[in-house]
Amino acid sequence: MHPWAFRARFRRAAFGWKGSKLAIERIHEALAEIRAVARQDPATAAEGAVLFLEKLSPALNQVDSSSGALARPG
């Protein structure tokens, strides 16, 4: 199994209610990591994408997204 760096950054309630800026940065980092792996091994990247989606919702649970910052495309 690939040692995904983003795995530790997306633990349950990792970002407080004011953490939308940090959350956005971490999301961009995770996506960049997945894209980099996809160039060499698409199947492993797909597993990483599934892992990312599994960890995303619990990690962002406490973030106040009323500003819409998390909804904007980067």
Backbone as ProteinMPNN parsed JSONL, in Angstrom:
{"seq_chain_A": "MHPWAFRARFRRAAFGWKGSKLAIERIHEALAEIRAVARQDPATAAEGAVLFLEKLSPALNQVDSSSGALARPG", "coords_chain_A": {"N_chain_A": [[0.835, -1.188, 0.0], [0.467, 2.228, -0.74], [2.24, 4.868, 0.888], [0.433, 7.31, 1.83], [0.756, 10.746, 2.201], [-1.194, 12.605, 2.839], [-2.969, 11.284, 4.452], [-2.595, 11.443, 7.286], [-3.197, 14.088, 7.707], [-5.89, 14.41, 7.411], [-7.602, 13.669, 9.605], [-10.361, 12.847, 11.833], [-12.339, 15.673, 12.514], [-10.22, 17.457, 12.027], [-9.887, 20.087, 11.338], [-10.716, 23.139, 12.774], [-13.627, 25.215, 13.435], [-12.921, 27.583, 12.222], [-11.229, 26.853, 10.245], [-11.198, 26.901, 7.397], [-9.433, 27.986, 5.467], [-6.985, 26.631, 5.914], [-7.929, 24.054, 5.491], [-8.559, 24.137, 2.759], [-5.993, 24.453, 1.678], [-4.849, 22.009, 2.458], [-6.474, 20.239, 1.03], [-5.782, 20.879, -1.608], [-3.096, 20.064, -1.531], [-3.401, 17.301, -1.108], [-4.749, 16.528, -3.447], [-2.809, 17.17, -5.348], [-0.848, 15.326, -4.634], [-2.172, 12.921, -5.227], [-2.55, 13.224, -7.993], [0.15, 13.226, -8.836], [0.937, 10.606, -8.233], [-0.788, 9.306, -9.937], [0.315, 9.653, -12.434], [2.275, 7.733, -12.582], [1.143, 5.338, -11.58], [-1.92, 4.57, -12.1], [-3.901, 2.928, -10.849], [-3.187, 2.786, -8.144], [-3.421, 5.478, -7.57], [-6.167, 5.76, -7.849], [-7.03, 4.273, -5.649], [-6.014, 5.96, -3.689], [-7.59, 8.215, -4.151], [-10.104, 7.285, -3.377], [-9.602, 6.8, -0.661], [-9.058, 9.44, 0.117], [-11.599, 10.623, -0.27], [-13.052, 9.189, 1.625], [-11.944, 10.151, 3.991], [-12.349, 12.863, 3.91], [-14.968, 14.083, 4.541], [-15.398, 13.529, 7.411], [-13.181, 14.957, 8.392], [-13.71, 17.586, 7.704], [-15.913, 18.209, 9.13], [-16.319, 20.061, 11.282], [-15.81, 22.538, 10.176], [-16.664, 25.863, 9.421], [-18.445, 26.642, 6.764], [-19.836, 28.765, 5.748], [-18.983, 30.969, 4.371], [-18.552, 30.072, 1.852], [-16.112, 29.402, 0.848], [-15.033, 26.821, 0.65], [-16.472, 25.79, -1.395], [-15.736, 26.984, -3.724], [-14.184, 26.62, -6.881], [-10.751, 25.829, -7.387]], "CA_chain_A": [[0.0, 0.0, 0.0], [1.215, 3.486, -0.858], [2.213, 5.688, 2.119], [-0.147, 8.603, 1.5], [1.091, 11.811, 3.155], [-2.399, 13.327, 3.255], [-3.753, 10.464, 5.369], [-2.491, 11.966, 8.653], [-3.724, 15.459, 7.765], [-7.348, 14.382, 7.311], [-8.228, 12.885, 10.663], [-11.681, 13.349, 12.237], [-12.365, 17.031, 13.081], [-8.859, 17.981, 11.939], [-9.931, 21.53, 11.142], [-11.72, 23.787, 13.612], [-14.673, 25.925, 12.701], [-12.312, 28.662, 11.453], [-10.147, 26.236, 9.492], [-11.458, 26.705, 5.968], [-8.235, 28.307, 4.667], [-6.072, 25.506, 6.057], [-8.562, 22.905, 4.843], [-8.392, 24.307, 1.314], [-4.584, 24.165, 1.385], [-4.64, 20.56, 2.606], [-7.167, 19.583, -0.08], [-4.935, 21.067, -2.788], [-1.917, 19.21, -1.361], [-3.815, 15.907, -1.302], [-5.032, 16.326, -4.861], [-1.53, 17.182, -6.054], [-0.206, 14.044, -4.357], [-2.89, 11.894, -5.982], [-2.217, 13.424, -9.415], [1.538, 12.814, -9.053], [0.95, 9.139, -8.24], [-1.558, 8.869, -11.111], [1.194, 9.643, -13.609], [3.047, 6.49, -12.567], [0.33, 4.172, -11.256], [-3.315, 5.006, -11.999], [-4.693, 2.111, -9.921], [-2.851, 3.249, -6.798], [-4.015, 6.811, -7.444], [-7.606, 5.561, -7.638], [-7.17, 3.893, -4.244], [-5.779, 7.182, -2.923], [-8.764, 9.078, -4.306], [-11.162, 6.725, -2.528], [-9.192, 7.081, 0.713], [-9.257, 10.877, 0.311], [-13.035, 10.883, -0.122], [-13.484, 8.62, 2.9], [-11.438, 10.952, 5.099], [-12.685, 14.271, 3.726], [-16.143, 14.535, 5.273], [-15.17, 13.617, 8.857], [-12.18, 15.985, 8.701], [-14.293, 18.92, 7.502], [-17.167, 18.249, 9.862], [-16.433, 21.23, 12.152], [-15.468, 23.765, 9.454], [-17.758, 26.767, 9.073], [-18.319, 26.905, 5.335], [-20.848, 29.737, 5.366], [-18.394, 31.918, 3.43], [-18.535, 29.458, 0.536], [-14.734, 29.229, 0.429], [-14.775, 25.435, 0.301], [-17.238, 25.439, -2.598], [-15.156, 27.627, -4.894], [-13.157, 25.841, -7.587], [-9.416, 26.406, -7.231]], "C_chain_A": [[0.882, 1.255, 0.0], [1.132, 4.288, 0.446], [1.72, 7.109, 1.829], [0.159, 9.63, 2.593], [-0.168, 12.507, 3.672], [-3.203, 12.57, 4.31], [-3.75, 11.03, 6.793], [-3.116, 13.352, 8.788], [-5.246, 15.512, 7.752], [-7.954, 13.44, 8.349], [-9.545, 13.554, 11.069], [-11.548, 14.701, 12.942], [-10.982, 17.673, 13.086], [-8.834, 19.507, 11.858], [-11.041, 22.105, 12.01], [-12.714, 24.561, 12.774], [-14.128, 27.099, 11.902], [-11.255, 28.142, 10.479], [-10.343, 26.109, 8.003], [-10.229, 26.997, 5.112], [-7.237, 27.149, 4.718], [-6.637, 24.267, 5.37], [-8.392, 22.968, 3.331], [-6.962, 23.988, 0.904], [-4.325, 22.661, 1.434], [-5.316, 19.773, 1.481], [-6.324, 19.689, -1.344], [-3.695, 20.179, -2.714], [-2.268, 17.747, -1.633], [-4.081, 15.618, -2.772], [-3.761, 16.315, -5.692], [-0.788, 15.853, -5.855], [-0.866, 12.923, -5.171], [-2.574, 12.005, -7.472], [-0.803, 12.953, -9.737], [1.645, 11.289, -9.11], [0.249, 8.62, -9.491], [-0.705, 8.829, -12.368], [1.954, 8.329, -13.72], [2.178, 5.242, -12.419], [-1.131, 4.584, -11.049], [-4.154, 4.211, -10.999], [-4.437, 2.535, -8.479], [-3.445, 4.63, -6.555], [-5.516, 6.713, -7.201], [-7.876, 5.146, -6.194], [-6.973, 5.104, -3.337], [-6.964, 8.126, -2.984], [-9.914, 8.589, -3.433], [-10.847, 7.002, -1.059], [-9.412, 8.552, 1.052], [-10.736, 11.194, 0.542], [-13.575, 10.323, 1.187], [-13.097, 9.498, 4.078], [-11.913, 12.404, 5.055], [-13.846, 14.748, 4.598], [-15.931, 14.58, 6.787], [-14.18, 14.719, 9.243], [-12.77, 17.389, 8.62], [-15.569, 19.139, 8.302], [-17.361, 19.536, 10.672], [-16.169, 22.566, 11.442], [-16.722, 24.565, 9.145], [-17.591, 27.151, 7.609], [-19.341, 27.928, 4.847], [-20.31, 30.776, 4.386], [-18.412, 31.377, 2.006], [-17.143, 29.172, 0.032], [-14.433, 27.796, -0.003], [-15.49, 25.025, -0.982], [-16.628, 26.021, -3.867], [-14.141, 26.711, -5.58], [-11.832, 26.579, -7.541], [-8.821, 26.729, -8.502]], "O_chain_A": [[1.913, 1.307, 0.67], [0.06, 4.377, 1.045], [2.529, 8.01, 1.606], [-0.143, 9.407, 3.765], [-0.202, 12.951, 4.82], [-4.036, 13.167, 4.992], [-4.799, 11.088, 7.434], [-3.523, 13.741, 9.883], [-5.83, 16.553, 8.052], [-8.718, 12.535, 8.015], [-9.808, 14.695, 10.689], [-10.739, 14.852, 13.858], [-10.615, 18.355, 14.042], [-7.859, 20.137, 12.268], [-12.172, 21.618, 11.986], [-12.644, 24.557, 11.545], [-14.8, 27.576, 10.987], [-10.468, 28.925, 9.948], [-9.696, 25.265, 7.384], [-10.008, 26.31, 4.115], [-6.707, 26.736, 3.686], [-5.896, 23.516, 4.736], [-8.11, 21.951, 2.696], [-6.74, 23.324, -0.109], [-3.661, 22.109, 0.556], [-4.788, 18.756, 1.03], [-6.165, 18.708, -2.071], [-3.287, 19.602, -3.722], [-1.52, 17.039, -2.308], [-3.679, 14.572, -3.284], [-3.645, 15.537, -6.639], [-0.181, 15.325, -6.787], [-0.174, 12.076, -5.737], [-2.356, 10.993, -8.138], [-0.573, 12.349, -10.785], [2.367, 10.748, -9.948], [0.653, 7.598, -10.046], [-0.982, 8.046, -13.277], [2.243, 7.864, -14.822], [2.438, 4.217, -13.048], [-1.527, 4.912, -9.93], [-5.04, 4.78, -10.361], [-5.372, 2.632, -7.683], [-3.92, 4.92, -5.457], [-6.073, 7.496, -6.432], [-8.839, 5.61, -5.583], [-7.675, 5.259, -2.338], [-7.307, 8.766, -1.989], [-10.617, 9.392, -2.821], [-11.731, 7.395, -0.299], [-9.893, 8.879, 2.137], [-11.076, 11.951, 1.451], [-14.463, 10.921, 1.794], [-13.837, 9.585, 5.058], [-11.876, 13.096, 6.072], [-13.702, 15.732, 5.324], [-16.258, 15.594, 7.404], [-14.321, 15.342, 10.295], [-12.377, 18.277, 9.376], [-16.227, 20.168, 8.148], [-18.479, 20.048, 10.736], [-16.298, 23.621, 12.062], [-17.718, 24.021, 8.668], [-16.683, 27.907, 7.263], [-19.676, 27.954, 3.662], [-21.08, 31.395, 3.653], [-18.299, 32.147, 1.052], [-16.987, 28.737, -1.109], [-13.654, 27.585, -0.933], [-15.141, 24.013, -1.589], [-16.97, 25.593, -4.97], [-13.32, 26.091, -4.905], [-11.79, 27.805, -7.643], [-7.694, 27.224, -8.548]]}, "name": "protein", "num_of_chains": 1, "seq": "MHPWAFRARFRRAAFGWKGSKLAIERIHEALAEIRAVARQDPATAAEGAVLFLEKLSPALNQVDSSSGALARPG"}
